Amino acid sequence: MKYAVIIEKGNNSYGAYVPDLPGCVAVGETAAEVKTLIQEAIEFH
């Protein structure tokens, strides 16, 4: 399945969440890192 992922840039990091999967979140130091982490989070959800 495909899910919409929201990525937000903070002062020192990036955060990502999936609106359709409650509690599915990730935080990383770079955009590339947070993209990888949110993909893993979706798989585990």
Chimera marker file (.cmm) of the C-alpha trace (Angstrom):
<marker_set name="trace">
<marker id="1" x="0.000" y="0.000" z="0.000" r="1" g="1" b="0" radius="0.5"/>
<marker id="2" x="0.971" y="3.597" z="-0.400" r="1" g="1" b="0" radius="0.5"/>
<marker id="3" x="0.604" y="6.164" z="2.362" r="1" g="1" b="0" radius="0.5"/>
<marker id="4" x="0.984" y="9.927" z="2.464" r="1" g="1" b="0" radius="0.5"/>
<marker id="5" x="3.983" y="10.943" z="4.563" r="1" g="1" b="0" radius="0.5"/>
<marker id="6" x="4.323" y="14.404" z="6.091" r="1" g="1" b="0" radius="0.5"/>
<marker id="7" x="7.903" y="15.596" z="6.664" r="1" g="1" b="0" radius="0.5"/>
<marker id="8" x="8.523" y="18.698" z="8.737" r="1" g="1" b="0" radius="0.5"/>
<marker id="9" x="11.797" y="20.541" z="9.249" r="1" g="1" b="0" radius="0.5"/>
<marker id="10" x="12.553" y="21.614" z="12.811" r="1" g="1" b="0" radius="0.5"/>
<marker id="11" x="15.383" y="23.757" z="14.136" r="1" g="1" b="0" radius="0.5"/>
<marker id="12" x="17.799" y="20.842" z="14.497" r="1" g="1" b="0" radius="0.5"/>
<marker id="13" x="16.095" y="17.829" z="12.953" r="1" g="1" b="0" radius="0.5"/>
<marker id="14" x="13.382" y="16.503" z="10.668" r="1" g="1" b="0" radius="0.5"/>
<marker id="15" x="10.190" y="14.763" z="11.723" r="1" g="1" b="0" radius="0.5"/>
<marker id="16" x="7.834" y="12.593" z="9.722" r="1" g="1" b="0" radius="0.5"/>
<marker id="17" x="4.435" y="11.061" z="10.334" r="1" g="1" b="0" radius="0.5"/>
<marker id="18" x="1.759" y="9.147" z="8.467" r="1" g="1" b="0" radius="0.5"/>
<marker id="19" x="-1.743" y="10.589" z="9.008" r="1" g="1" b="0" radius="0.5"/>
<marker id="20" x="-3.417" y="7.270" z="8.116" r="1" g="1" b="0" radius="0.5"/>
<marker id="21" x="-1.330" y="5.275" z="10.631" r="1" g="1" b="0" radius="0.5"/>
<marker id="22" x="-1.731" y="6.670" z="14.159" r="1" g="1" b="0" radius="0.5"/>
<marker id="23" x="1.526" y="6.605" z="16.098" r="1" g="1" b="0" radius="0.5"/>
<marker id="24" x="3.649" y="6.010" z="13.000" r="1" g="1" b="0" radius="0.5"/>
<marker id="25" x="6.375" y="8.646" z="13.398" r="1" g="1" b="0" radius="0.5"/>
<marker id="26" x="10.102" y="9.093" z="12.844" r="1" g="1" b="0" radius="0.5"/>
<marker id="27" x="12.748" y="11.703" z="13.653" r="1" g="1" b="0" radius="0.5"/>
<marker id="28" x="16.135" y="12.119" z="11.998" r="1" g="1" b="0" radius="0.5"/>
<marker id="29" x="18.975" y="14.589" z="11.643" r="1" g="1" b="0" radius="0.5"/>
<marker id="30" x="18.595" y="14.829" z="7.848" r="1" g="1" b="0" radius="0.5"/>
<marker id="31" x="15.722" y="14.564" z="5.395" r="1" g="1" b="0" radius="0.5"/>
<marker id="32" x="17.275" y="11.445" z="3.897" r="1" g="1" b="0" radius="0.5"/>
<marker id="33" x="17.555" y="9.802" z="7.311" r="1" g="1" b="0" radius="0.5"/>
<marker id="34" x="13.970" y="10.555" z="8.270" r="1" g="1" b="0" radius="0.5"/>
<marker id="35" x="12.723" y="9.174" z="4.930" r="1" g="1" b="0" radius="0.5"/>
<marker id="36" x="14.503" y="5.887" z="5.597" r="1" g="1" b="0" radius="0.5"/>
<marker id="37" x="13.244" y="5.728" z="9.172" r="1" g="1" b="0" radius="0.5"/>
<marker id="38" x="9.613" y="6.450" z="8.282" r="1" g="1" b="0" radius="0.5"/>
<marker id="39" x="9.700" y="3.699" z="5.621" r="1" g="1" b="0" radius="0.5"/>
<marker id="40" x="10.864" y="1.275" z="8.316" r="1" g="1" b="0" radius="0.5"/>
<marker id="41" x="8.180" y="2.541" z="10.700" r="1" g="1" b="0" radius="0.5"/>
<marker id="42" x="5.480" y="1.940" z="8.074" r="1" g="1" b="0" radius="0.5"/>
<marker id="43" x="6.722" y="-1.628" z="7.573" r="1" g="1" b="0" radius="0.5"/>
<marker id="44" x="6.619" y="-2.332" z="11.314" r="1" g="1" b="0" radius="0.5"/>
<marker id="45" x="3.200" y="-0.727" z="11.740" r="1" g="1" b="0" radius="0.5"/>
<link id1="1" id2="2" r="1" g="1" b="0" radius="0.2"/>
<link id1="2" id2="3" r="1" g="1" b="0" radius="0.2"/>
<link id1="3" id2="4" r="1" g="1" b="0" radius="0.2"/>
<link id1="4" id2="5" r="1" g="1" b="0" radius="0.2"/>
<link id1="5" id2="6" r="1" g="1" b="0" radius="0.2"/>
<link id1="6" id2="7" r="1" g="1" b="0" radius="0.2"/>
<link id1="7" id2="8" r="1" g="1" b="0" radius="0.2"/>
<link id1="8" id2="9" r="1" g="1" b="0" radius="0.2"/>
<link id1="9" id2="10" r="1" g="1" b="0" radius="0.2"/>
<link id1="10" id2="11" r="1" g="1" b="0" radius="0.2"/>
<link id1="11" id2="12" r="1" g="1" b="0" radius="0.2"/>
<link id1="12" id2="13" r="1" g="1" b="0" radius="0.2"/>
<link id1="13" id2="14" r="1" g="1" b="0" radius="0.2"/>
<link id1="14" id2="15" r="1" g="1" b="0" radius="0.2"/>
<link id1="15" id2="16" r="1" g="1" b="0" radius="0.2"/>
<link id1="16" id2="17" r="1" g="1" b="0" radius="0.2"/>
<link id1="17" id2="18" r="1" g="1" b="0" radius="0.2"/>
<link id1="18" id2="19" r="1" g="1" b="0" radius="0.2"/>
<link id1="19" id2="20" r="1" g="1" b="0" radius="0.2"/>
<link id1="20" id2="21" r="1" g="1" b="0" radius="0.2"/>
<link id1="21" id2="22" r="1" g="1" b="0" radius="0.2"/>
<link id1="22" id2="23" r="1" g="1" b="0" radius="0.2"/>
<link id1="23" id2="24" r="1" g="1" b="0" radius="0.2"/>
<link id1="24" id2="25" r="1" g="1" b="0" radius="0.2"/>
<link id1="25" id2="26" r="1" g="1" b="0" radius="0.2"/>
<link id1="26" id2="27" r="1" g="1" b="0" radius="0.2"/>
<link id1="27" id2="28" r="1" g="1" b="0" radius="0.2"/>
<link id1="28" id2="29" r="1" g="1" b="0" radius="0.2"/>
<link id1="29" id2="30" r="1" g="1" b="0" radius="0.2"/>
<link id1="30" id2="31" r="1" g="1" b="0" radius="0.2"/>
<link id1="31" id2="32" r="1" g="1" b="0" radius="0.2"/>
<link id1="32" id2="33" r="1" g="1" b="0" radius="0.2"/>
<link id1="33" id2="34" r="1" g="1" b="0" radius="0.2"/>
<link id1="34" id2="35" r="1" g="1" b="0" radius="0.2"/>
<link id1="35" id2="36" r="1" g="1" b="0" radius="0.2"/>
<link id1="36" id2="37" r="1" g="1" b="0" radius="0.2"/>
<link id1="37" id2="38" r="1" g="1" b="0" radius="0.2"/>
<link id1="38" id2="39" r="1" g="1" b="0" radius="0.2"/>
<link id1="39" id2="40" r="1" g="1" b="0" radius="0.2"/>
<link id1="40" id2="41" r="1" g="1" b="0" radius="0.2"/>
<link id1="41" id2="42" r="1" g="1" b="0" radius="0.2"/>
<link id1="42" id2="43" r="1" g="1" b="0" radius="0.2"/>
<link id1="43" id2="44" r="1" g="1" b="0" radius="0.2"/>
<link id1="44" id2="45" r="1" g="1" b="0" radius="0.2"/>
</marker_set>
